Structure formats: C-alpha cells, structure tokens
C-alpha cells in the first residue's frame, strides 16, 4: 500500500470524527457515555480542526508534483499520536466524567489512533527501503 492510500484512510477517519463533533449530537454522546460539554463551542471547533486536517490529507493524496502540498504522512502521524496521548492521559487520570461504555469507546479510539500511526510508520519505512 502506498503512503497515499494510508493518507486517504486517515482523512476519512478525521472527516467522520470532525463531522460528528461539528453536528455535536449531545444526546448521542450522553447515550453512549461520553462526556457532554455544556456548550457546543469547543466540540464544534475541534470538529472543524479535524475536518481541516482531513481536507489537508485529501489535498496531499491528490497532489501532483507541481501543486500545493497538504499534510504529509509525518504530520498525520504526529497529530494521531498527540491525540492518542492526550486522550490516554484523560482516561488514566480518572477525572474524565464518562461512563464505562464511554471509556471503552475512547480506549478503542486511542488504540485505533496508535494502530493507524504504527501502520503509517511501517509504510513509510517500507517505502524508504
């Protein structure tokens, strides 16, 4: 698999999560046990950032040598690992107001972010050889 394919998968994940946060379905978040913010401002801003990252990844995926660069593989890995680290911190410090089901969903997200990052690193090193 080429780097571009990995970037496209990463873009789709970021886009889905971004749309979910922009729409901010507080009822769904509460139902699955995730903490709900008092106001939708911060979740929607985060959603917009994730959508922006997805767009940057799609630009990079479709980029021709003479066109504008988007977000490369290294940037995608850094973003994913930073998000996984911060989320892991919240889950481990015990101060996250989330139910068991919400914590399970968030741990799944941490694991997915790490798996995507490891896969991207492996693809990069395989291509480098």
C-alpha positions as CSV (number, residue, x, y, z in Angstrom):
1,X,0.0,0.0,0.0
2,X,1.3,3.4,-0.9
3,X,1.5,6.4,1.5
4,X,-1.3,8.0,-0.4
5,X,-3.7,5.2,0.4
6,X,-2.9,5.5,4.1
7,X,-3.4,9.2,3.9
8,X,-6.9,8.7,2.4
9,X,-7.9,6.3,5.2
10,X,-6.6,8.7,7.8
11,X,-8.5,11.6,6.1
12,X,-11.8,9.6,6.1
13,X,-11.4,8.9,9.9
14,X,-10.7,12.5,10.6
15,X,-13.5,13.7,8.5
16,X,-16.1,11.4,10.1
17,X,-15.0,12.4,13.6
18,X,-15.0,16.1,12.6
19,X,-18.5,15.9,11.2
20,X,-19.7,14.1,14.4
21,X,-18.2,16.9,16.5
22,X,-19.5,19.7,14.3
23,X,-23.0,18.3,14.4
24,X,-22.5,17.7,18.2
25,X,-25.3,15.3,18.9
26,X,-25.3,15.8,22.7
27,X,-28.0,13.2,23.1
28,X,-25.9,10.5,21.3
29,X,-22.8,11.4,23.3
30,X,-24.7,11.1,26.5
31,X,-26.3,7.9,25.4
32,X,-23.0,6.2,24.7
33,X,-21.5,7.5,27.9
34,X,-19.1,10.2,26.5
35,X,-18.9,13.4,28.5
36,X,-21.1,16.2,27.1
37,X,-19.9,19.8,27.1
38,X,-22.1,22.5,28.5
39,X,-21.8,24.4,25.3
40,X,-21.1,23.1,21.7
41,X,-18.4,25.8,21.0
42,X,-15.3,23.7,21.8
43,X,-16.5,20.4,20.3
44,X,-17.5,22.1,17.1
45,X,-14.2,24.0,16.9
46,X,-12.4,20.7,17.4
47,X,-14.6,19.1,14.7
48,X,-13.7,21.9,12.3
49,X,-10.0,21.3,13.0
50,X,-10.4,17.6,12.3
51,X,-12.2,18.4,9.1
52,X,-9.4,20.8,8.1
53,X,-6.9,18.0,8.8
54,X,-9.0,15.7,6.6
55,X,-9.0,18.3,3.8
56,X,-5.2,18.7,4.1
57,X,-4.8,14.9,3.9
58,X,-7.0,14.8,0.8
59,X,-5.0,17.6,-0.8
60,X,-1.8,15.6,-0.2
61,X,-3.5,12.4,-1.5
62,X,-4.4,14.2,-4.8
63,X,-1.3,16.3,-5.0
64,X,0.8,16.4,-8.2
65,X,4.5,17.4,-8.0
66,X,3.8,20.9,-9.1
67,X,0.7,21.6,-6.9
68,X,0.3,22.7,-3.4
69,X,1.2,20.3,-0.6
70,X,-1.3,19.2,2.0
71,X,-0.5,17.4,5.2
72,X,2.1,14.6,4.7
73,X,2.5,11.3,6.5
74,X,4.7,12.7,9.2
75,X,2.1,15.3,10.1
76,X,-0.6,12.8,10.2
77,X,1.4,10.5,12.5
78,X,2.2,13.4,14.8
79,X,-1.5,14.5,15.0
80,X,-2.7,11.0,15.7
81,X,-0.1,10.3,18.4
82,X,-0.7,13.6,20.1
83,X,-4.4,13.0,20.2
84,X,-3.9,9.4,21.4
85,X,-1.5,10.6,24.2
86,X,-3.9,13.3,25.4
87,X,-6.9,11.0,25.3
88,X,-4.9,8.3,27.1
89,X,-3.9,10.9,29.8
90,X,-7.6,11.8,30.4
91,X,-8.6,8.1,30.6
92,X,-5.8,7.2,33.0
93,X,-6.0,10.2,35.4
94,X,-9.6,9.3,36.5
95,X,-11.0,12.8,36.1
96,X,-12.9,12.2,32.9
97,X,-16.7,12.2,33.6
98,X,-17.5,9.3,31.3
99,X,-19.4,6.1,31.8
100,X,-17.9,2.7,31.3
101,X,-19.2,2.5,27.8
102,X,-17.8,5.9,27.0
103,X,-14.4,4.9,28.4
104,X,-14.5,1.8,26.3
105,X,-15.2,3.8,23.2
106,X,-12.4,6.3,24.0
107,X,-9.9,3.4,24.6
108,X,-10.9,2.0,21.3
109,X,-10.2,5.4,19.7
110,X,-6.8,5.5,21.4
111,X,-6.0,2.0,20.1
112,X,-7.1,2.9,16.6
113,X,-5.0,6.1,16.5
114,X,-1.9,4.2,17.7
115,X,-2.6,1.4,15.1
116,X,-3.0,3.9,12.3
117,X,0.2,5.7,13.3
118,X,2.2,2.4,13.6
119,X,0.9,1.3,10.2
120,X,1.8,4.7,8.7
121,X,5.3,4.5,10.2
122,X,5.7,0.9,8.8
123,X,4.5,2.0,5.3
124,X,7.0,4.9,5.4
125,X,9.9,2.7,6.3
126,X,9.0,0.1,3.8
127,X,8.8,2.7,1.0
128,X,12.1,4.2,2.2
129,X,13.9,0.9,1.7
